[in-house]
Amino acid sequence: MPSNDNVVLYENGTVSRDSPSADERQRIKDALTTVAILLEKNPAYLPLFLRLEAELKANAEVQETFERARRLRGNL
């Protein structure tokens, strides 16, 4: 049976087995910046902007959870 170690269920339903990488966070931030520029010219980009914002927030929450777990494990 597969292990459930490091399995994370994001708010959007996607699953990750590791903590979010710095590269992943940076890619989301870069995409968000690009879409912000596009959004200024065309409101049709609003759903994508909101989705990227939510993904960045979920990513940060997952990272914080992993950090809390590591601190807790260190205190046991």
Secondary structure as UniProt FT lines:
FT   TURN            5..6
FT   STRAND          8..9
FT   TURN            11..12
FT   STRAND          15..16
FT   HELIX           22..41
FT   HELIX           43..45
FT   HELIX           46..75
//
